[in-house]
Amino acid sequence: MHPLFTSLLAQGPVVTDGAWGTELQKLGLRPGEHPDLWNLSHPDRVGEVASRYVEAGSAVILTNTFRSNRIALAAHGEGADPAALNAAGVRISRKAAAGRARVFASVGPSGKMLMSEEVTEAELAAAFAEQCRALAEAGPDALLIETMSDLEETRIALRAARATGLPVVVSMVFDSGKERDRTMMGSTPEQVAVALVEAGADAIGANCGLGIEGYIPVCARLRKSTSLPLWIKPNAGMPEMEEGRITYRTTPAEFAAGSRDLLKAGADFIGGCCGTTPEFIRAVSAALHPVH
């Protein structure tokens, strides 16, 4: 196990953060607006989201850099500088962490499909290398490759991340197939675990796509397939449309209760994805680290 994770896990399960996009929307981010651009235009508001998670009990917070690779930025026609966005994202989270939490820099997918030749392997490699270098130079504690559905794209991103020398967590989305236990490209938890261990990940896991109940069996299957630390960040249930808006029904108390089951299934890092808030993280922290 990487020394960073040994140190973090010495105190028991690690509580991570929750959703960022919806928190930024509460602070004025418009629907369809690229959230990562706020690292430069509204760093104070981005920092407010990070600070709320630290105050709620997150021992690990992410960076607002999920879509800060050149390919994803081009799709929005923003013309922003990826290096500047990534560096700013790390600086903001480091300032908010203030020594009370670790910062894992977020690397998301390109948004393009290799299989349908929307992008080439070389283009992906260049984009992820650029992003990972910029993140690493700003000084995070680790890199997180998250919300991935294509193992080949994930391997390319992982190679770029490993080249920085930082520890790397890789998290896939399992929400497809009859049992909703496969990635969009059809990979099972067992196949993902074998592939990512072989590719050199320091920790693996799952996020987005499912609520906490759906990820308990996925987590158990990942645990049977690897001894690496497991990173799990479920959604606050499955999304539902209500008066034209996406809502999530799971409450912070229900999510916290499920986090105990995730722990039993083998999770080491537990947080939330879509629909979760600082209140969810506060509840999870209380459930996993009760004060006697």
C-alpha positions in Angstrom: 0.0 0.0 0.0 1.2 3.5 -0.8 2.6 5.2 2.4 0.0 8.1 2.0 -2.9 5.6 2.2 -1.3 3.7 5.0 -1.0 6.9 7.0 -4.6 8.0 6.2 -6.2 4.6 7.0 -4.3 4.2 10.2 -7.1 6.1 11.9 -9.8 4.0 10.3 -12.0 4.6 7.3 -11.4 7.9 5.5 -14.4 10.2 4.8 -14.0 12.0 1.5 -16.2 14.8 0.1 -19.5 15.0 -1.7 -20.8 16.6 -5.0 -19.3 19.8 -6.3 -21.4 20.8 -9.3 -24.7 21.1 -7.4 -23.0 23.0 -4.6 -21.6 25.5 -7.1 -25.0 25.9 -8.6 -26.3 27.0 -5.2 -23.6 29.7 -5.4 -24.7 30.9 -8.8 -23.3 28.5 -11.4 -25.8 28.5 -14.3 -27.1 25.3 -16.0 -24.7 24.4 -18.8 -21.9 26.7 -17.5 -18.5 25.0 -17.3 -17.9 24.7 -13.5 -14.1 24.5 -13.8 -13.9 28.0 -15.3 -14.9 29.3 -11.9 -11.4 28.4 -10.7 -10.3 31.6 -12.4 -13.4 33.7 -12.4 -14.9 32.9 -9.0 -12.1 31.2 -6.9 -13.7 32.4 -3.7 -17.0 30.5 -4.4 -15.1 27.4 -5.4 -13.1 27.7 -2.2 -16.4 28.0 -0.2 -17.5 24.6 -1.5 -14.2 23.0 -0.5 -14.3 24.6 2.9 -17.8 23.4 3.6 -16.7 19.8 3.0 -13.6 20.3 5.3 -15.9 21.7 8.0 -18.3 18.8 7.5 -15.5 16.3 8.3 -13.9 15.4 5.0 -10.4 14.1 5.5 -9.9 14.2 1.7 -11.3 16.8 -0.6 -11.1 17.0 -4.4 -10.4 19.8 -6.8 -12.7 21.5 -9.2 -10.9 20.1 -12.2 -13.1 17.2 -13.3 -13.5 18.6 -16.9 -10.2 20.5 -17.1 -8.6 18.3 -19.8 -8.1 20.0 -23.2 -10.6 17.7 -25.0 -13.4 18.3 -22.6 -12.8 22.0 -22.6 -12.8 22.2 -26.4 -16.3 20.6 -26.4 -17.6 23.6 -24.5 -15.9 26.0 -26.9 -14.4 27.9 -24.0 -10.8 28.3 -25.2 -9.6 28.2 -21.6 -6.0 27.3 -20.7 -6.0 23.8 -19.1 -2.8 24.4 -17.2 -4.1 27.5 -15.5 -7.5 25.9 -14.6 -5.8 22.9 -13.1 -3.2 24.8 -11.1 -5.9 27.1 -9.8 -8.1 24.2 -8.8 -5.3 22.7 -6.7 -4.4 26.0 -5.1 -8.0 26.6 -4.1 -8.5 23.2 -2.5 -5.1 23.4 -0.7 -6.1 26.7 0.8 -9.4 25.4 1.9 -7.9 22.2 3.4 -5.5 24.3 5.5 -3.7 21.3 6.7 -6.9 19.7 8.0 -7.6 17.5 4.9 -5.7 16.0 2.0 -6.2 17.2 -1.5 -6.8 14.6 -4.3 -6.8 16.3 -7.7 -9.7 15.3 -9.9 -9.2 14.0 -13.5 -12.4 13.1 -15.4 -13.1 11.5 -18.8 -12.6 13.3 -22.1 -16.3 13.0 -23.0 -15.3 11.4 -26.3 -15.5 7.8 -27.4 -12.4 5.8 -28.5 -14.5 3.0 -29.8 -16.4 5.3 -32.2 -13.2 7.1 -33.2 -14.3 10.4 -31.8 -10.8 10.7 -30.4 -7.5 8.9 -30.8 -5.3 7.3 -28.2 -2.6 9.8 -29.0 -5.0 12.7 -28.4 -6.1 11.3 -25.1 -2.6 10.6 -24.0 -1.5 14.2 -24.8 -4.6 15.7 -23.0 -4.2 13.6 -19.9 -0.5 14.2 -19.7 -1.0 17.9 -19.9 -3.6 17.9 -17.2 -1.8 15.6 -14.8 1.5 17.6 -15.1 -0.3 20.8 -14.4 -2.1 19.3 -11.4 1.1 17.7 -10.0 3.1 20.9 -10.3 0.5 22.6 -8.1 1.1 20.2 -5.3 -1.8 17.9 -4.5 -1.4 14.9 -2.3 -2.7 12.4 -4.9 -4.5 12.2 -8.3 -8.0 10.8 -8.7 -9.1 9.5 -12.1 -12.8 9.3 -11.6 -16.2 8.6 -13.3 -14.6 6.5 -16.0 -16.5 4.0 -18.1 -14.0 2.9 -20.7 -11.1 0.8 -19.4 -8.9 1.7 -22.3 -9.3 5.5 -21.8 -8.8 4.8 -18.1 -5.5 3.1 -18.7 -4.3 6.0 -20.8 -5.2 8.4 -18.1 -3.5 6.2 -15.5 -0.3 6.1 -17.4 -0.3 9.9 -17.5 -1.0 10.2 -13.8 1.6 7.6 -12.8 4.2 9.6 -14.7 3.9 12.4 -12.1 5.1 10.2 -9.3 2.0 10.9 -7.2 -0.2 8.1 -5.8 -3.2 7.5 -8.1 -6.8 6.4 -7.3 -8.9 5.2 -10.2 -12.7 5.1 -9.9 -15.1 3.6 -12.4 -18.9 4.0 -13.0 -20.9 0.8 -12.7 -24.5 1.5 -13.9 -25.0 -0.7 -16.9 -26.1 -4.3 -17.8 -29.2 -6.2 -16.5 -27.9 -6.1 -12.9 -26.4 -2.6 -13.2 -23.1 -4.0 -12.2 -21.0 -3.3 -15.3 -19.4 -0.2 -16.8 -21.0 1.3 -19.9 -18.4 -0.7 -21.9 -19.5 -3.9 -20.2 -16.6 -4.5 -17.8 -17.4 -6.2 -14.5 -16.0 -5.2 -11.1 -13.7 -8.2 -11.3 -12.4 -7.3 -14.7 -11.9 -3.7 -13.7 -10.0 -4.7 -10.5 -7.6 -7.0 -12.4 -7.0 -4.5 -15.2 -6.4 -1.5 -12.9 -4.1 -3.4 -10.5 -2.1 -4.6 -13.5 -1.9 -1.0 -14.8 -0.4 0.2 -11.5 -3.3 2.0 -9.7 -2.6 2.6 -6.0 -6.3 2.4 -5.1 -9.4 1.6 -7.1 -13.1 2.1 -6.7 -16.4 3.3 -8.0 -18.4 6.5 -8.1 -21.6 8.0 -9.6 -24.1 5.9 -11.5 -25.7 4.1 -8.5 -27.0 4.9 -5.1 -25.4 3.5 -2.0 -27.4 0.3 -2.0 -26.3 -0.4 -5.5 -22.6 0.0 -4.7 -22.5 -2.3 -1.7 -22.4 -5.5 -3.8 -20.0 -3.8 -6.3 -17.7 -2.9 -3.4 -17.8 -6.4 -2.1 -16.9 -7.8 -5.5 -14.0 -5.4 -5.9 -12.8 -6.3 -2.4 -12.7 -10.0 -3.3 -10.6 -9.1 -6.4 -7.9 -6.9 -4.8 -6.2 -6.0 -1.6 -5.8 -2.4 -2.7 -7.6 0.4 -0.8 -11.2 0.9 -2.1 -12.7 4.3 -2.9 -16.5 4.4 -3.1 -18.6 7.5 -3.7 -22.3 6.7 -4.5 -25.0 9.1 -5.6 -27.8 10.1 -3.2 -30.0 7.5 -4.8 -31.2 7.3 -8.4 -32.1 10.6 -10.0 -35.8 11.5 -10.5 -37.4 14.3 -12.4 -39.6 16.6 -10.4 -41.1 19.7 -12.0 -38.4 19.7 -14.6 -35.5 19.4 -12.1 -33.4 16.4 -11.1 -33.8 15.3 -7.5 -32.4 12.6 -5.3 -34.5 11.0 -2.6 -31.9 9.5 -0.3 -31.5 11.5 3.0 -28.3 12.1 4.8 -29.3 9.7 7.6 -30.1 6.9 5.1 -26.8 7.6 3.3 -24.9 7.4 6.5 -26.6 4.2 7.5 -25.6 2.7 4.1 -22.0 3.9 4.6 -21.7 1.4 7.5 -22.7 -1.3 5.1 -20.1 -0.1 2.6 -17.5 -0.3 5.3 -18.5 -3.9 6.0 -18.2 -4.6 2.2 -14.6 -3.5 2.2 -14.6 0.2 1.4 -11.7 2.3 2.8 -12.5 5.8 1.4 -16.2 6.7 1.6 -17.9 9.9 0.3 -20.7 10.9 -2.0 -21.3 11.9 -5.6 -24.3 13.4 -7.3 -27.0 14.7 -5.0 -24.8 14.6 -1.9 -24.0 17.7 0.2 -21.9 18.7 3.2 -24.8 17.5 5.3 -24.4 14.0 3.9 -20.7 14.1 4.7 -21.3 15.3 8.2 -23.7 12.3 8.7 -21.2 9.9 7.2 -18.4 11.2 9.4 -20.6 10.8 12.5 -21.5 7.3 11.5 -18.0 6.1 10.7 -16.2 8.0 13.5 -18.7 8.2 16.4 -17.6 10.3 19.4 -18.0 8.3 22.6 
